């Protein structure tokens, strides 16, 4: 049988681990939201009619 202090320590460790996972998950979700915003902005930008016309390929 596990003693009470050991059981409490194990429970506290699991709580800390769950909090850490929650923080990592929230961070990943925030990063994904930023990626989605940037992707949407890049896709909605107008296409340039002169895109690539000023590239010097002779070098």
SVG drawing of the C-alpha trace seen along z (x, -y; Angstrom):
<svg xmlns="http://www.w3.org/2000/svg" viewBox="-9 -45 35 47">
<polyline fill="none" stroke="black" stroke-width="0.4" points="0.0,0.0 1.2,-3.5 1.7,-5.8 -0.3,-9.0 2.6,-11.5 3.7,-9.4 0.2,-9.4 -0.1,-13.1 3.2,-13.7 2.2,-11.5 -1.1,-13.3 0.7,-16.7 3.1,-15.5 0.2,-14.4 -1.5,-17.8 1.7,-19.6 2.1,-17.4 -1.5,-18.1 -1.0,-21.8 2.2,-21.7 0.4,-19.8 -2.4,-22.3 0.1,-25.2 1.8,-23.4 -1.5,-22.8 -2.6,-26.4 0.6,-27.6 0.4,-25.3 -3.2,-26.4 -2.2,-30.1 0.7,-29.5 -1.7,-27.7 -4.1,-30.6 -1.3,-33.0 -0.4,-30.7 -4.0,-30.7 -4.2,-34.5 -0.9,-34.9 -2.0,-32.3 -5.4,-34.0 -3.7,-37.4 -1.2,-36.0 -4.0,-34.3 -6.1,-37.5 -3.2,-39.8 -3.7,-41.1 -1.6,-39.4 0.9,-41.7 0.7,-42.1 4.4,-42.6 5.3,-39.6 8.6,-38.3 9.2,-40.8 12.0,-42.6 14.0,-39.5 17.5,-39.5 18.2,-36.0 21.4,-36.8 23.6,-36.6"/>
</svg>
